[in-house]
């Protein structure tokens, strides 16, 4: 029984976390990229304030990684996002059954646990504009999104998200 409780708590903790998937062009020499900027026509799909928060978090992280923002960059960044509704809530089944005299009957009801949660998918693309706008790195994240959170909580959430996203940059080619 202890193991079952442990597994249930572990499931709840991991199901609420951020998921990030990475992809990249294997032939890319990431050491050639030292400067960046954003596409002029970027449409993040976020509110203006959240877009500014996300870009500030990315700028701070890339600066820590030794990259500089430039008017003549080595690569450009594109950001897109989409709000998703997560309807895969767990259910508890309640059943009633019985039978006598050779007849069987039963009723079963699924009772949802919790409520639907909004998640946001954010896609960050690194594009080498000098090489015909060649996409060379991409991160796709999905995380819980609270549209009614305070500005401070939104900023903290985006900061954590950016930290998680850039754990995969530059990619570790030893996979």
LOLUMPA-784446 format. One line per 2 residues: number of its first residue (from 1); their letters; for each residue x, y, z of N, C-alpha, C, O. Coordinates in nm, 2 decimals. Each point is the difference from the previous one (the first is absolute). Layout:
REM LOLUMPA-784446
NUM	A	X:Y:Z:X:Y:Z:X:Y:Z:X:Y:Z  ...
END
This chain:
REM LOLUMPA-784446
1	XX	0.08:-0.12:0.00:-0.08:0.12:0.00:0.09:0.13:0.00:-0.04:0.10:-0.06  0.15:-0.11:0.13:0.09:0.11:0.00:0.05:0.04:-0.14:0.01:0.11:-0.04
3	XX	0.02:-0.22:-0.03:0.06:0.02:-0.14:-0.11:0.06:-0.08:0.03:0.09:-0.09  -0.16:-0.12:0.10:-0.10:0.05:-0.08:-0.02:0.15:0.03:-0.01:0.08:-0.09
5	XX	0.02:-0.04:0.22:-0.01:0.14:0.03:0.12:0.08:-0.06:-0.02:0.11:-0.05  0.14:-0.17:0.06:0.12:0.07:-0.06:-0.02:0.02:-0.15:0.03:0.10:-0.05
7	XX	-0.07:-0.21:-0.02:-0.02:0.02:-0.14:-0.11:0.10:-0.04:0.02:0.07:-0.09  -0.12:-0.06:0.17:-0.11:0.10:-0.03:0.06:0.14:0.02:-0.03:0.08:-0.08
9	XX	0.10:-0.06:0.19:0.06:0.14:0.02:0.10:0.03:-0.11:0.00:0.11:-0.05  0.08:-0.21:0.01:0.10:0.03:-0.10:-0.07:0.03:-0.13:0.05:0.09:-0.08
11	XX	-0.16:-0.16:0.05:-0.08:0.03:-0.13:-0.05:0.14:0.01:0.01:0.07:-0.10  -0.07:-0.03:0.21:-0.05:0.14:0.01:0.10:0.10:-0.02:-0.02:0.10:-0.07
13	XX	0.14:-0.12:0.13:0.11:0.10:-0.01:0.05:0.01:-0.14:0.03:0.11:-0.05  -0.01:-0.22:-0.02:0.05:0.00:-0.14:-0.10:0.04:-0.10:0.03:0.06:-0.10
15	XX	-0.16:-0.08:0.12:-0.10:0.03:-0.09:-0.02:0.15:-0.01:-0.06:0.05:-0.10  0.10:0.03:0.20:-0.03:0.14:0.00:0.13:0.08:-0.05:-0.01:0.12:0.00
17	XX	0.12:-0.19:-0.03:0.12:0.07:-0.04:0.00:0.04:-0.14:-0.09:-0.02:-0.08  0.19:0.09:0.04:0.02:0.05:-0.13:0.07:-0.11:-0.09:0.09:-0.07:0.05
19	XX	-0.14:0.05:-0.17:0.05:-0.09:-0.09:0.07:0.08:-0.11:-0.06:0.09:-0.06  0.19:-0.13:0.03:0.07:0.07:-0.11:0.06:-0.11:-0.09:0.07:-0.09:0.05
21	XX	-0.09:0.11:-0.18:0.06:-0.09:-0.10:0.09:0.09:-0.09:-0.04:0.11:-0.03  0.15:-0.17:-0.01:0.10:0.08:-0.08:0.02:-0.07:-0.13:-0.02:-0.13:-0.01
23	XX	0.06:0.20:-0.09:0.04:-0.05:-0.12:0.10:0.09:-0.06:0.00:0.12:0.03  0.09:-0.17:-0.11:0.11:0.08:-0.06:0.06:-0.06:-0.12:-0.01:-0.12:-0.02
25	XX	0.07:0.20:-0.06:0.08:-0.05:-0.12:0.13:-0.06:0.05:0.08:0.08:0.06  -0.06:-0.21:-0.08:0.12:-0.06:0.05:0.13:0.05:-0.05:0.10:-0.01:0.07
27	XX	-0.10:0.06:-0.19:0.13:0.05:-0.06:0.03:0.14:0.05:0.11:0.05:-0.05  -0.18:0.01:0.13:0.02:0.14:0.05:0.12:0.01:0.09:0.01:-0.08:0.10
29	XX	0.08:0.18:-0.12:0.10:0.03:0.09:-0.04:0.11:0.09:0.00:0.12:-0.04  -0.06:-0.15:0.16:-0.06:0.10:0.08:0.10:0.11:0.05:-0.04:0.10:0.05
31	XX	0.17:-0.14:-0.05:0.10:0.10:0.05:0.01:0.12:-0.10:0.06:0.10:0.04  -0.11:-0.11:-0.16:0.00:0.11:-0.09:-0.10:0.11:0.03:0.00:0.11:-0.05
33	XX	-0.10:-0.14:0.14:-0.10:0.09:0.03:0.03:0.08:0.13:-0.01:-0.06:0.11  0.04:0.18:-0.12:0.04:0.09:0.12:-0.10:0.11:0.02:-0.01:0.06:0.11
35	XX	-0.07:-0.02:-0.21:-0.09:0.11:0.01:-0.14:-0.03:-0.06:-0.01:-0.09:-0.09  -0.09:0.16:0.14:-0.14:-0.03:-0.04:-0.08:0.12:0.00:0.04:0.11:0.05
37	XX	-0.16:-0.12:-0.11:-0.10:0.10:0.01:-0.13:-0.07:-0.03:0.00:-0.12:-0.03  -0.11:0.20:0.04:-0.13:-0.06:-0.03:-0.05:0.05:-0.13:0.04:0.11:-0.05
39	XX	-0.12:-0.19:-0.02:-0.07:0.04:-0.12:-0.08:0.12:0.03:-0.06:0.02:0.10  0.06:0.08:-0.20:-0.08:0.12:0.02:-0.15:-0.02:0.01:-0.07:0.07:0.07
41	XX	0.02:-0.17:-0.15:-0.14:-0.02:0.00:-0.04:-0.12:0.09:-0.10:-0.07:-0.03  0.17:0.06:0.14:-0.03:-0.11:0.10:-0.14:0.02:0.05:-0.04:0.10:0.05
43	XX	-0.04:-0.21:-0.04:-0.13:-0.01:0.05:-0.01:-0.11:0.10:-0.01:-0.12:-0.04  0.03:0.15:0.17:0.02:-0.11:0.10:-0.13:-0.07:0.03:0.01:-0.11:0.05
45	XX	-0.12:0.17:-0.07:-0.13:-0.06:0.05:-0.02:0.03:0.14:-0.11:-0.05:0.06  0.19:0.12:0.01:-0.01:0.04:0.14:-0.05:0.15:0.01:0.00:0.07:-0.10
47	XX	-0.04:-0.03:0.21:-0.04:0.14:0.02:0.13:0.08:-0.01:0.11:-0.06:0.00  -0.12:0.19:-0.02:0.11:0.08:-0.02:0.09:0.00:0.12:0.13:-0.01:-0.01
49	XX	-0.19:0.01:0.13:0.08:-0.01:0.12:0.08:-0.13:0.02:0.11:-0.01:0.03  -0.18:-0.10:-0.06:0.06:-0.14:0.01:0.11:-0.01:-0.11:0.10:-0.07:0.02
51	XX	-0.12:0.13:-0.14:0.10:-0.01:-0.10:0.12:0.07:0.05:0.12:-0.05:-0.02  -0.13:0.17:0.08:0.11:0.07:0.05:0.07:-0.07:0.11:0.12:-0.01:0.01
53	XX	-0.20:-0.06:0.08:0.06:-0.08:0.11:0.08:-0.11:-0.06:0.11:-0.03:0.05  -0.17:-0.04:-0.15:0.07:-0.12:-0.06:0.13:0.04:-0.07:0.10:-0.06:0.02
55	XX	-0.10:0.17:-0.09:0.11:0.05:-0.08:0.11:0.05:0.10:0.12:-0.03:-0.02  -0.16:0.09:0.13:0.10:0.04:0.10:0.07:-0.12:0.07:0.12:0.00:0.02
57	XX	-0.20:-0.10:0.00:0.05:-0.12:0.06:0.10:-0.07:-0.09:0.10:-0.05:0.04  -0.14:0.04:-0.17:0.09:-0.06:-0.10:0.13:0.09:-0.01:0.11:-0.06:-0.01
59	XX	-0.12:0.19:0.00:0.12:0.08:-0.01:0.09:-0.02:0.12:0.12:-0.01:-0.01  -0.18:0.00:0.13:0.09:-0.02:0.12:0.07:-0.13:0.00:0.11:-0.01:0.03
61	XX	-0.19:-0.09:-0.07:0.06:-0.14:-0.01:0.11:-0.01:-0.10:0.11:-0.05:0.02  -0.13:0.10:-0.14:0.10:0.00:-0.11:0.12:0.08:0.04:0.11:-0.03:-0.04
63	XX	-0.13:0.14:0.11:0.11:0.08:0.04:0.09:-0.08:0.10:0.12:0.01:-0.01  -0.18:-0.08:0.10:0.07:-0.09:0.09:0.08:-0.10:-0.07:0.10:-0.05:0.05
65	XX	-0.16:0.01:-0.16:0.07:-0.11:-0.08:0.11:0.06:-0.09:0.06:-0.08:-0.08  -0.04:0.21:0.08:0.11:0.06:-0.08:-0.04:0.05:-0.14:0.08:0.04:-0.08
67	XX	-0.21:-0.04:0.05:-0.05:0.05:-0.12:-0.04:0.14:0.01:-0.05:0.04:0.11  0.06:0.04:-0.22:-0.03:0.14:0.01:-0.11:0.03:-0.10:-0.01:-0.05:-0.11
69	XX	-0.07:0.15:0.14:-0.11:0.05:-0.09:0.07:0.10:-0.09:0.07:0.09:0.04  -0.10:-0.10:-0.17:0.07:0.08:-0.10:-0.09:0.04:-0.11:-0.10:-0.07:-0.03
71	XX	0.13:0.19:-0.04:-0.08:0.04:-0.11:0.04:-0.08:-0.13:-0.07:0.00:-0.10  0.19:-0.06:0.11:0.05:-0.09:-0.11:0.03:-0.13:0.06:0.12:-0.04:0.01
73	XX	-0.22:-0.04:0.02:0.02:-0.13:0.08:0.04:-0.11:-0.09:-0.02:0.00:-0.12  0.07:-0.10:0.19:0.03:-0.13:-0.06:-0.13:-0.08:-0.03:-0.01:-0.08:-0.09
75	XX	-0.09:0.10:0.18:-0.13:-0.07:-0.02:-0.11:0.08:0.05:0.02:0.09:0.08  -0.14:-0.12:-0.12:-0.12:0.06:0.04:-0.09:-0.10:0.08:0.01:-0.12:-0.02
77	XX	-0.09:0.18:0.11:-0.09:-0.08:0.09:-0.14:0.03:-0.04:-0.04:0.12:-0.02  -0.04:-0.23:0.00:-0.14:0.02:-0.02:-0.07:-0.07:0.12:0.04:-0.11:0.04
79	XX	-0.15:0.17:0.01:-0.08:-0.06:0.11:-0.14:-0.01:-0.05:-0.06:0.10:-0.05  0.00:-0.21:0.08:-0.15:-0.02:-0.03:-0.06:-0.08:0.12:0.07:-0.07:0.06
81	XX	-0.19:0.10:-0.04:-0.07:-0.08:0.11:-0.14:-0.01:-0.03:-0.06:0.06:-0.08  0.00:-0.16:0.15:-0.14:-0.03:-0.02:-0.05:-0.05:0.14:0.06:-0.08:0.07
83	XX	-0.18:0.12:-0.04:-0.07:-0.04:0.12:-0.07:-0.13:-0.03:-0.07:-0.02:-0.10  0.09:-0.08:0.19:-0.06:-0.13:-0.02:-0.08:-0.03:0.13:0.02:0.04:0.11
85	XX	-0.13:-0.12:-0.14:-0.08:-0.04:0.12:0.03:-0.15:0.02:-0.02:-0.08:-0.09  0.07:0.05:0.21:0.03:-0.14:0.04:-0.12:-0.06:0.06:-0.04:0.04:0.11
87	XX	-0.02:-0.13:-0.18:-0.12:-0.07:0.05:0.02:-0.14:0.05:-0.09:-0.08:0.02  0.22:0.04:-0.01:0.03:-0.13:0.04:0.01:-0.01:0.16:0.10:-0.04:0.05
89	XX	-0.21:0.07:0.01:0.00:-0.01:0.15:-0.03:-0.14:0.04:-0.07:-0.07:-0.07  0.13:0.03:0.18:-0.02:-0.13:0.05:-0.15:-0.02:0.05:-0.06:0.10:0.05
91	XX	0.01:-0.21:-0.05:-0.14:-0.03:0.04:0.01:-0.11:0.11:0.09:-0.08:0.00  -0.19:0.08:0.09:-0.02:-0.11:0.09:-0.12:-0.07:-0.04:-0.11:0.06:-0.02
93	XX	0.11:-0.19:0.00:-0.11:-0.08:-0.03:-0.08:-0.05:0.12:0.07:-0.05:0.09  -0.20:0.07:-0.09:-0.08:-0.05:0.11:-0.10:-0.10:-0.07:-0.07:0.03:-0.09
95	XX	0.07:-0.15:0.14:-0.08:-0.10:-0.05:-0.09:-0.06:0.10:0.03:-0.02:0.11  -0.15:-0.02:-0.16:-0.10:-0.07:0.09:-0.04:-0.12:-0.09:-0.03:0.01:-0.11
97	XX	0.02:-0.13:0.17:-0.04:-0.11:-0.08:-0.07:-0.10:0.09:0.00:0.01:0.13  -0.07:-0.10:-0.19:-0.07:-0.10:0.08:-0.06:-0.10:-0.09:0.00:0.02:-0.12
99	XX	-0.06:-0.12:0.18:-0.06:-0.10:-0.08:-0.06:-0.11:0.08:0.06:-0.04:0.10  -0.17:-0.01:-0.14:-0.06:-0.12:0.06:-0.09:-0.07:-0.09:-0.05:0.06:-0.10
101	XX	0.04:-0.18:0.11:-0.08:-0.08:-0.08:0.04:-0.01:-0.15:-0.08:-0.01:-0.09  0.21:0.02:0.07:0.06:0.00:-0.13:0.00:0.13:-0.08:0.05:0.00:-0.11
103	XX	-0.10:0.11:0.17:0.00:0.13:-0.06:0.11:0.08:0.06:0.02:0.00:0.12  0.05:0.08:-0.21:0.10:0.09:0.05:-0.03:0.14:-0.04:-0.05:0.02:-0.11
105	XX	0.09:0.07:0.19:-0.02:0.14:-0.03:0.11:0.08:0.05:0.07:-0.04:0.10  -0.05:0.16:-0.15:0.10:0.09:0.06:-0.01:0.14:-0.05:-0.06:0.03:-0.10
107	XX	0.12:0.06:0.17:0.01:0.14:-0.03:0.14:0.04:0.03:0.06:-0.03:0.10  0.00:0.11:-0.19:0.13:0.05:0.02:0.00:0.15:-0.04:-0.06:0.04:-0.10
109	XX	0.13:0.04:0.18:0.01:0.15:-0.02:0.14:0.04:0.01:0.07:-0.04:0.09  -0.02:0.12:-0.18:0.13:0.06:0.01:-0.01:0.14:0.06:-0.07:0.09:-0.06
111	XX	0.14:-0.07:0.17:0.00:0.13:0.07:0.13:0.07:-0.03:0.10:-0.05:0.04  -0.10:0.17:-0.11:0.13:0.06:-0.03:0.06:0.06:0.13:-0.07:0.05:0.09
113	XX	0.20:-0.06:-0.08:0.08:0.06:0.11:0.06:0.13:-0.05:0.07:0.00:-0.11  -0.09:0.11:0.18:0.05:0.13:-0.04:-0.08:0.06:-0.11:-0.11:-0.04:-0.03
115	XX	0.17:0.14:-0.03:-0.06:0.08:-0.11:0.09:0.00:-0.12:0.12:-0.04:0.00  -0.18:0.08:-0.12:0.08:0.01:-0.12:0.11:0.11:0.03:-0.03:0.10:0.06
117	XX	0.15:-0.13:-0.11:0.11:0.10:0.01:0.04:0.05:-0.13:0.01:-0.07:-0.10  0.01:0.20:0.10:0.06:0.06:-0.13:0.15:-0.02:0.00:0.07:0.02:0.11
119	XX	-0.02:-0.05:-0.22:0.14:-0.01:-0.02:0.04:0.09:-0.12:-0.09:0.03:-0.08  0.21:0.00:0.08:0.05:0.09:-0.12:0.12:-0.07:-0.06:0.09:-0.04:0.07
121	XX	-0.10:0.02:-0.20:0.12:-0.05:-0.07:0.07:0.12:-0.06:-0.05:0.09:-0.07  0.18:-0.09:0.10:0.09:0.11:-0.05:0.11:-0.06:-0.09:0.07:-0.09:0.05
123	XX	-0.06:0.14:-0.17:0.10:-0.05:-0.09:0.11:0.11:-0.02:-0.04:0.11:-0.04  0.16:-0.15:0.06:0.11:0.10:-0.02:0.09:-0.06:-0.11:0.06:-0.11:0.01
125	XX	-0.04:0.19:-0.12:0.08:-0.05:-0.11:0.12:0.09:-0.01:-0.01:0.13:0.02  0.13:-0.19:-0.05:0.12:0.07:-0.03:0.02:-0.01:-0.15:0.01:-0.12:-0.05
127	XX	0.00:0.23:-0.02:0.01:-0.01:-0.15:0.13:0.08:-0.04:0.02:0.11:0.04  0.06:-0.18:-0.13:0.11:0.06:-0.05:-0.04:0.08:-0.13:-0.02:-0.07:-0.10
129	XX	0.00:0.20:0.11:-0.05:0.07:-0.11:0.11:0.01:-0.12:-0.04:0.02:-0.11  0.16:-0.03:0.15:0.11:0.00:-0.11:0.00:-0.12:-0.09:0.04:0.01:-0.11
131	XX	-0.10:-0.12:0.16:-0.01:-0.12:-0.07:-0.14:-0.03:-0.05:-0.06:-0.11:0.04  0.00:0.20:-0.11:-0.14:-0.02:-0.05:-0.10:-0.03:0.11:-0.09:-0.09:-0.02
133	XX	0.10:0.16:0.13:-0.10:-0.02:0.11:-0.01:-0.14:0.04:-0.11:-0.06:0.02  0.23:-0.01:0.00:0.01:-0.14:0.04:-0.03:-0.01:0.15:0.07:0.06:0.08
135	XX	-0.17:-0.13:-0.04:-0.03:-0.04:0.13:0.11:-0.09:0.05:0.02:-0.11:-0.06  0.05:0.15:0.18:0.10:-0.09:0.04:-0.02:-0.05:0.15:0.06:-0.10:0.04
137	XX	-0.16:0.16:0.03:-0.03:-0.05:0.13:-0.14:0.04:0.04:-0.05:0.11:-0.04  -0.02:-0.20:0.11:-0.14:0.03:0.03:-0.03:-0.06:0.14:0.04:-0.12:0.03
139	XX	-0.12:0.19:0.05:-0.05:-0.05:0.13:-0.15:0.01:0.00:-0.05:0.11:-0.04  -0.02:-0.21:0.07:-0.14:0.00:0.01:-0.04:-0.03:0.15:0.03:-0.11:0.04
141	XX	-0.09:0.20:0.03:-0.03:-0.02:0.14:-0.15:0.00:0.02:-0.08:0.07:-0.07  0.03:-0.14:0.17:-0.14:0.00:0.04:0.00:0.01:0.15:0.06:-0.09:0.07
143	XX	-0.13:0.19:-0.02:0.00:0.01:0.15:-0.14:0.06:0.04:-0.07:0.06:-0.09  0.05:-0.07:0.21:-0.13:0.05:0.06:0.00:0.15:-0.02:0.10:0.07:0.02
145	XX	-0.21:-0.01:-0.06:-0.01:0.14:-0.02:-0.12:0.05:0.07:-0.11:-0.04:-0.01  0.14:0.14:0.10:-0.11:0.06:0.08:-0.02:0.15:-0.05:0.08:0.08:0.03
147	XX	-0.18:-0.06:-0.11:-0.02:0.13:-0.06:-0.04:0.10:0.10:0.01:0.12:-0.03  -0.05:-0.16:0.15:-0.04:0.10:0.10:0.10:0.01:0.11:-0.03:0.06:0.11
149	XX	0.15:-0.11:-0.13:0.11:0.02:0.10:0.04:0.14:0.01:-0.01:0.08:-0.09  0.07:-0.05:0.20:0.05:0.14:0.02:0.12:0.02:-0.09:0.07:-0.10:-0.05
151	XX	-0.03:0.23:0.01:0.11:0.02:-0.08:0.13:-0.06:0.06:0.09:-0.04:-0.08  -0.07:0.04:0.21:0.12:-0.05:0.06:0.00:-0.15:-0.02:0.11:-0.06:-0.03
153	XX	-0.22:-0.01:0.04:0.00:-0.15:-0.02:0.02:-0.03:-0.14:0.07:-0.10:-0.03  -0.12:0.18:-0.06:0.02:-0.02:-0.15:0.15:0.01:-0.03:0.05:-0.08:-0.07
155	XX	0.01:0.18:0.12:0.14:0.02:-0.02:0.08:-0.11:0.05:0.09:-0.05:-0.07  -0.12:0.01:0.19:0.08:-0.12:0.06:-0.03:-0.12:-0.08:0.10:-0.08:-0.02
157	XX	-0.22:0.05:-0.02:-0.03:-0.12:-0.08:0.08:0.01:-0.13:0.06:-0.10:-0.04  -0.06:0.21:-0.03:0.08:0.01:-0.13:0.15:-0.01:0.02:0.07:-0.06:-0.08
159	XX	-0.02:0.11:0.19:0.14:-0.01:0.03:0.04:-0.15:0.02:0.10:-0.05:-0.05  -0.18:-0.02:0.13:0.02:-0.15:0.01:-0.01:-0.07:-0.13:0.08:-0.09:-0.03
161	XX	-0.18:0.13:-0.05:-0.02:-0.07:-0.13:0.13:0.02:-0.09:0.04:-0.09:-0.06  0.01:0.21:0.06:0.12:0.03:-0.08:0.12:-0.08:0.05:0.07:-0.05:-0.08
163	XX	-0.06:0.04:0.21:0.11:-0.08:0.05:-0.01:-0.14:-0.05:0.10:-0.06:-0.04  -0.22:0.00:0.05:-0.02:-0.14:-0.04:0.02:-0.01:-0.16:0.06:-0.10:-0.04
165	XX	-0.11:0.19:-0.03:0.02:0.00:-0.15:0.15:0.00:-0.04:0.04:-0.08:-0.08  0.04:0.16:0.14:0.14:0.02:-0.04:0.09:-0.10:0.07:0.12:0.01:-0.02
167	XX	-0.18:-0.11:0.09:0.08:-0.11:0.05:0.05:-0.08:-0.13:0.10:-0.07:0.01  -0.18:0.08:-0.11:0.04:-0.08:-0.13:0.07:0.08:-0.10:0.01:-0.04:-0.12
169	XX	0.05:0.16:0.16:0.08:0.07:-0.10:0.13:0.04:0.06:0.01:0.04:0.12  0.10:-0.06:-0.19:0.01:-0.08:-0.13:-0.03:-0.15:0.03:0.03:-0.04:0.11
171	XX	-0.07:-0.03:-0.21:-0.03:-0.14:0.03:0.12:-0.08:0.03:0.11:0.03:-0.05  -0.13:-0.13:0.12:0.11:-0.10:0.03:0.00:-0.10:-0.10:-0.09:-0.09:-0.01
173	XX	0.19:0.09:-0.08:0.00:-0.09:-0.12:0.04:-0.15:0.04:0.03:-0.07:-0.09  -0.02:0.04:0.22:0.04:-0.13:0.03:-0.12:-0.10:0.02:0.02:-0.12:0.04
175	X	-0.14:0.16:-0.08:-0.12:-0.08:0.01:0.01:-0.12:-0.09:-0.09:-0.08:0.00
END
